[in-house]
Amino acid sequence: MRRSRRPSEASLPDAKTGDDWRAGVQTQPHLITRVLRRGGSLSGLILLVALVATFVILRQSRFIHGDNLMGIVKHSISLTLIAVGLTAVLVVGEFDLSFPAVVSVCCLLLAGLTQDGWPFGLALALALGVGVGVGLVNGYLVSVVGLASFVATIGTGGAITALALLYSDGQTLKLPSDSALNGLAHGDVFGVPTYVFLVFLALLFTWTLMERSELGYWMAAVGENQRASEVAGLSVPMVKISAFVVQGVMAALAAAFIVSDQGVGFLQAGSGFLFDAYAAVFLGAVTFRLGHFNLYGTVVGALVLGVLFNGLNLLGLEVWEVKVASGAALLMGLIFSRMAGEAAPN
């Protein structure tokens, strides 16, 4: 790493003589930046509490109804799984635009294979294999071939969508009513919903990988300074490929929950998650670890969006208005995460 040299006093401009009028000017941080410095690490939690309080006041009887709260949780599960995987990719400094296609093709595969009589475990293994395969291809194209992640993942996403269309012939595939996959969203274990175990195990896996393993440390190092990581002897391609594989696995798990919850696999199953997943991750960057992508913040960001969209639907907003809110949430997350980076201590 290069160390910046501190200029000598003789080299500094003399503001009193007018050599450089800017020397005596101190840049004042933006108001939001100052707020983030004072307590920004809890911004996501504060926003979540504020949204819940707002919708409780506006639609108390409907918002706090058990079925509605369950709907919020179920919507947030899919988004959380996808956003957690996306967090790994963003941590290493890359982007992924192919995961909506991975979700869609895995939904179709799971529904189609179970229609053909495949056991639940084998169908799920194949879907996870697809996620891993797409992650390997994305990681290879980005870290070995050298393509920009935007370009590479748009290309793989388009190819996957074409394969999904070929497999389903554009039709919606219905999940058999007697399939064991139905139990993922509607079953329980000792009175605890099965999807609770799904989310817990998925989050435990990613937490262990990114917070308690050397690979997680390497991911953060590559994201902070790729050149320094290479000099230190890290295998940057391996680290980046691993991040894309995590994203692929999480997208496949989300697909399993979606097809179990809705009972069908369809081509547009993942299309609605693109903006929402990025919004959740960027909102999470202003929670707990100011200015840094992190798993804890991502989970809070997903809950914020789940509450927001549910509340807007209860208020009677049209679909396009909810989509506008989704785009606005993404922009807000981008702006706040940038300001959080400025507010974070060096």
C-alpha positions as CSV (number, residue, x, y, z in Angstrom):
1,M,0.0,0.0,0.0
2,R,1.2,3.5,-0.7
3,R,1.4,5.9,2.2
4,S,0.5,9.5,1.6
5,R,3.3,11.9,2.7
6,R,2.4,14.8,4.9
7,P,3.5,18.0,3.3
8,S,6.0,20.2,5.2
9,E,4.8,23.5,6.6
10,A,6.9,25.3,4.1
11,S,4.9,23.7,1.2
12,L,1.5,24.7,2.6
13,P,-0.2,27.7,0.9
14,D,-0.3,30.8,3.0
15,A,-3.9,31.9,3.3
16,K,-3.0,35.2,4.9
17,T,-1.0,36.3,1.9
18,G,-3.7,35.2,-0.5
19,D,-1.5,32.6,-2.2
20,D,-4.5,30.2,-2.1
21,W,-7.8,31.5,-0.8
22,R,-9.0,27.9,-0.4
23,A,-6.4,27.1,2.2
24,G,-8.4,28.6,5.0
25,V,-11.7,27.2,3.9
26,Q,-13.1,24.2,5.8
27,T,-15.6,22.1,3.9
28,Q,-18.7,21.7,6.0
29,P,-20.3,18.2,5.8
30,H,-23.8,17.8,4.5
31,L,-26.6,17.8,7.1
32,I,-27.4,14.2,6.5
33,T,-23.7,13.3,6.8
34,R,-23.6,15.0,10.2
35,V,-26.7,13.1,11.3
36,L,-25.1,9.8,10.2
37,R,-22.0,10.6,12.2
38,R,-24.0,11.1,15.4
39,G,-26.1,8.0,15.2
40,G,-26.2,6.7,11.7
41,S,-25.3,3.1,12.6
42,L,-28.9,2.7,13.7
43,S,-30.5,4.5,10.8
44,G,-32.0,1.3,9.3
45,L,-33.5,0.2,12.6
46,I,-34.9,3.7,13.2
47,L,-36.4,3.7,9.7
48,L,-38.0,0.3,10.3
49,V,-39.5,1.4,13.6
50,A,-40.8,4.6,12.1
51,L,-42.5,2.7,9.2
52,V,-44.1,0.2,11.5
53,A,-45.4,3.0,13.8
54,T,-46.7,4.9,10.7
55,F,-48.7,2.0,9.3
56,V,-50.0,1.0,12.7
57,I,-51.4,4.5,13.1
58,L,-52.9,4.6,9.5
59,R,-54.1,1.0,9.2
60,Q,-53.9,-0.4,12.7
61,S,-56.6,-3.2,12.5
62,R,-55.3,-4.5,9.2
63,F,-51.6,-4.0,9.6
64,I,-51.2,-5.8,13.0
65,H,-53.5,-8.7,11.9
66,G,-51.7,-12.0,12.1
67,D,-52.2,-12.9,8.5
68,N,-50.8,-9.6,7.4
69,L,-47.7,-9.9,9.6
70,M,-47.2,-13.4,8.2
71,G,-47.4,-12.0,4.7
72,I,-44.7,-9.4,5.6
73,V,-42.4,-12.2,6.9
74,K,-43.0,-14.4,3.9
75,H,-42.2,-11.6,1.4
76,S,-39.1,-10.6,3.4
77,I,-37.8,-14.2,3.4
78,S,-37.2,-14.4,-0.4
79,L,-35.9,-10.9,-0.5
80,T,-33.6,-11.5,2.5
81,L,-32.1,-14.7,1.0
82,I,-31.4,-13.0,-2.4
83,A,-30.1,-9.8,-0.8
84,V,-27.8,-11.7,1.6
85,G,-26.2,-13.4,-1.4
86,L,-25.9,-10.1,-3.2
87,T,-24.1,-8.7,-0.2
88,A,-21.3,-11.1,-0.8
89,V,-20.9,-9.9,-4.4
90,L,-20.9,-6.3,-3.4
91,V,-18.4,-6.8,-0.6
92,V,-15.8,-8.0,-3.2
93,G,-16.5,-4.9,-5.3
94,E,-18.6,-6.4,-8.1
95,F,-22.2,-6.4,-9.2
96,D,-24.6,-9.1,-10.3
97,L,-27.6,-8.6,-12.6
98,S,-28.2,-12.3,-13.3
99,F,-29.8,-13.4,-10.1
100,P,-33.4,-12.6,-11.2
101,A,-33.0,-15.1,-14.0
102,V,-31.5,-17.7,-11.6
103,V,-34.5,-17.4,-9.4
104,S,-36.9,-17.8,-12.3
105,V,-35.2,-20.8,-13.9
106,C,-34.8,-22.5,-10.5
107,C,-38.6,-22.0,-9.8
108,L,-39.4,-23.6,-13.2
109,L,-37.0,-26.4,-12.6
110,L,-38.3,-27.2,-9.2
111,A,-42.0,-27.2,-10.4
112,G,-41.2,-29.1,-13.5
113,L,-39.1,-31.8,-11.9
114,T,-41.6,-32.5,-9.2
115,Q,-44.3,-32.8,-11.9
116,D,-42.1,-35.4,-13.4
117,G,-41.9,-37.3,-10.2
118,W,-38.5,-36.3,-9.0
119,P,-37.9,-36.5,-5.2
120,F,-37.9,-33.2,-3.4
121,G,-34.3,-33.5,-2.3
122,L,-33.0,-34.4,-5.7
123,A,-34.9,-31.6,-7.4
124,L,-33.6,-29.1,-4.8
125,A,-30.0,-30.4,-5.3
126,L,-30.3,-29.8,-9.0
127,A,-31.6,-26.3,-8.5
128,L,-28.7,-25.5,-6.1
129,G,-26.4,-27.0,-8.7
130,V,-27.7,-24.5,-11.2
131,G,-27.1,-21.7,-8.8
132,V,-23.5,-22.8,-8.2
133,G,-22.9,-23.3,-11.9
134,V,-24.1,-19.8,-12.7
135,G,-22.0,-18.4,-9.9
136,L,-18.9,-20.2,-11.3
137,V,-19.5,-18.9,-14.8
138,N,-20.1,-15.3,-13.6
139,G,-17.0,-15.4,-11.4
140,Y,-14.9,-16.8,-14.2
141,L,-16.0,-14.2,-16.7
142,V,-15.4,-11.4,-14.3
143,S,-12.2,-12.4,-12.5
144,V,-10.4,-14.5,-15.1
145,V,-11.6,-13.3,-18.5
146,G,-11.7,-9.7,-17.1
147,L,-15.2,-8.7,-18.2
148,A,-17.0,-5.9,-16.3
149,S,-19.5,-7.5,-13.9
150,F,-22.4,-5.5,-15.4
151,V,-21.7,-6.8,-18.9
152,A,-20.9,-10.4,-17.8
153,T,-24.0,-10.9,-15.6
154,I,-26.4,-9.2,-18.0
155,G,-25.1,-11.7,-20.6
156,T,-25.5,-14.8,-18.4
157,G,-28.9,-13.5,-17.2
158,G,-30.1,-13.3,-20.7
159,A,-28.8,-16.8,-21.6
160,I,-30.5,-18.3,-18.5
161,T,-33.8,-16.6,-19.3
162,A,-33.6,-18.1,-22.8
163,L,-33.0,-21.5,-21.4
164,A,-35.9,-21.1,-18.9
165,L,-38.2,-20.1,-21.8
166,L,-37.0,-23.1,-23.7
167,Y,-37.6,-25.5,-20.8
168,S,-41.1,-24.2,-19.9
169,D,-42.2,-23.1,-23.4
170,G,-43.4,-19.9,-21.7
171,Q,-45.9,-21.8,-19.6
172,T,-46.6,-21.6,-15.9
173,L,-45.7,-24.9,-14.2
174,K,-47.8,-26.0,-11.3
175,L,-46.4,-27.7,-8.3
176,P,-48.1,-31.0,-7.5
177,S,-50.3,-30.7,-4.4
178,D,-48.7,-33.8,-2.8
179,S,-45.1,-32.6,-3.3
180,A,-42.9,-32.5,-0.2
181,L,-41.8,-29.0,-1.5
182,N,-45.1,-27.6,-0.3
183,G,-44.0,-28.1,3.3
184,L,-41.2,-25.6,2.9
185,A,-43.6,-22.7,3.0
186,H,-46.7,-24.3,4.6
187,G,-45.3,-27.0,6.9
188,D,-43.9,-26.9,10.4
189,V,-41.5,-28.8,12.6
190,F,-42.6,-29.1,16.3
191,G,-45.0,-26.1,15.7
192,V,-42.3,-23.9,14.2
193,P,-42.8,-23.0,10.5
194,T,-40.4,-24.8,8.2
195,Y,-39.2,-21.6,6.5
196,V,-37.9,-20.3,9.8
197,F,-35.4,-23.2,9.8
198,L,-34.6,-22.4,6.1
199,V,-33.8,-18.8,6.8
200,F,-31.9,-19.6,10.0
201,L,-29.7,-22.2,8.3
202,A,-29.1,-19.9,5.3
203,L,-28.1,-16.9,7.4
204,L,-26.0,-19.1,9.7
205,F,-24.1,-20.4,6.6
206,T,-23.5,-16.9,5.2
207,W,-22.6,-15.5,8.6
208,T,-20.1,-18.2,9.3
209,L,-18.6,-17.8,5.8
210,M,-18.4,-14.0,5.8
211,E,-17.9,-13.2,9.5
212,R,-16.0,-16.2,10.9
213,S,-13.9,-17.6,8.1
214,E,-10.7,-16.7,6.3
215,L,-12.7,-16.5,3.1
216,G,-14.9,-13.8,4.5
217,Y,-11.8,-11.8,5.6
218,W,-10.4,-12.2,2.1
219,M,-13.6,-11.0,0.6
220,A,-13.5,-7.8,2.6
221,A,-9.8,-7.3,1.8
222,V,-10.4,-7.7,-2.0
223,G,-13.3,-5.3,-1.8
224,E,-11.2,-2.7,0.1
225,N,-8.1,-2.9,-2.1
226,Q,-7.8,-5.5,-4.8
227,R,-4.3,-4.5,-5.8
228,A,-3.0,-4.8,-2.2
229,S,-4.7,-8.2,-1.9
230,E,-2.9,-9.5,-5.0
231,V,0.4,-8.2,-3.6
232,A,-0.3,-9.9,-0.3
233,G,-0.7,-13.2,-2.2
234,L,-4.5,-13.7,-2.1
235,S,-6.1,-15.5,-5.0
236,V,-8.5,-12.7,-6.1
237,P,-10.2,-14.8,-8.8
238,M,-11.0,-17.5,-6.2
239,V,-12.4,-15.0,-3.8
240,K,-14.6,-13.3,-6.4
241,I,-15.8,-16.6,-7.8
242,S,-16.7,-17.7,-4.3
243,A,-18.8,-14.6,-3.8
244,F,-20.7,-15.2,-7.0
245,V,-21.3,-18.8,-6.0
246,V,-22.8,-17.6,-2.7
247,Q,-25.2,-15.4,-4.7
248,G,-26.2,-18.3,-6.9
249,V,-26.9,-20.6,-3.9
250,M,-29.0,-18.0,-2.1
251,A,-31.0,-17.3,-5.3
252,A,-31.8,-21.0,-5.7
253,L,-32.9,-21.3,-2.0
254,A,-35.1,-18.2,-2.6
255,A,-36.6,-19.9,-5.6
256,A,-37.4,-23.0,-3.6
257,F,-39.3,-20.9,-1.1
258,I,-41.2,-19.0,-3.8
259,V,-42.4,-22.0,-5.7
260,S,-43.4,-23.7,-2.4
261,D,-45.3,-20.6,-1.2
262,Q,-47.1,-19.8,-4.5
263,G,-47.5,-23.4,-5.8
264,V,-46.2,-22.5,-9.3
265,G,-43.1,-21.8,-11.2
266,F,-43.2,-19.0,-13.8
267,L,-40.7,-17.1,-16.0
268,Q,-41.1,-13.8,-14.2
269,A,-40.7,-15.2,-10.7
270,G,-37.4,-13.3,-10.1
271,S,-37.9,-10.2,-12.1
272,G,-39.3,-8.2,-9.2
273,F,-36.3,-8.7,-7.0
274,L,-33.7,-6.7,-8.9
275,F,-34.3,-3.3,-7.5
276,D,-35.5,-4.5,-4.2
277,A,-32.4,-6.6,-3.5
278,Y,-30.0,-3.7,-4.3
279,A,-32.2,-1.3,-2.2
280,A,-32.0,-3.7,0.8
281,V,-28.3,-4.0,0.6
282,F,-27.6,-0.3,0.2
283,L,-30.0,0.5,3.0
284,G,-28.2,-2.0,5.1
285,A,-24.9,-0.1,4.5
286,V,-26.2,2.6,6.8
287,T,-27.0,0.1,9.6
288,F,-24.6,-1.3,12.2
289,R,-21.5,-0.8,10.0
290,L,-21.7,2.7,8.6
291,G,-20.7,2.9,5.0
292,H,-20.0,-0.9,4.6
293,F,-22.1,-3.7,3.2
294,N,-22.9,-6.2,6.0
295,L,-25.2,-9.1,6.6
296,Y,-26.9,-7.6,9.7
297,G,-27.8,-4.4,7.9
298,T,-29.0,-6.3,4.8
299,V,-31.5,-8.2,6.9
300,V,-32.8,-5.0,8.4
301,G,-33.0,-3.4,4.9
302,A,-35.0,-6.3,3.6
303,L,-37.4,-6.0,6.6
304,V,-37.7,-2.2,5.9
305,L,-38.8,-2.9,2.3
306,G,-41.2,-5.7,3.3
307,V,-42.9,-3.4,5.8
308,L,-42.9,-0.5,3.3
309,F,-44.5,-2.4,0.4
310,N,-47.0,-4.1,2.6
311,G,-48.1,-0.8,4.1
312,L,-48.4,0.9,0.8
313,N,-50.6,-2.0,-0.5
314,L,-52.8,-1.6,2.6
315,L,-53.1,2.1,1.8
316,G,-54.6,1.2,-1.6
317,L,-51.7,2.3,-3.8
318,E,-51.6,1.0,-7.4
319,V,-49.0,-1.4,-8.6
320,W,-47.1,1.2,-10.5
321,E,-47.0,3.5,-7.4
322,V,-45.5,0.7,-5.4
323,K,-42.9,0.2,-8.1
324,V,-42.1,3.9,-7.9
325,A,-41.6,3.4,-4.2
326,S,-39.2,0.5,-4.9
327,G,-37.1,2.7,-7.2
328,A,-37.2,5.6,-4.6
329,A,-36.0,3.2,-1.9
330,L,-33.0,2.1,-4.1
331,L,-32.1,5.8,-4.7
332,M,-32.4,6.6,-1.1
333,G,-30.2,3.6,-0.2
334,L,-27.6,4.7,-2.7
335,I,-27.5,8.3,-1.5
336,F,-27.5,7.3,2.2
337,S,-24.8,4.7,1.8
338,R,-22.6,7.2,0.0
339,M,-23.1,9.7,2.8
340,A,-22.5,7.0,5.3
341,G,-19.2,6.4,3.7
342,E,-18.3,10.0,4.1
343,A,-19.5,9.9,7.7
344,A,-17.7,6.7,8.7
345,P,-14.4,7.2,10.6
346,N,-11.3,6.6,8.6
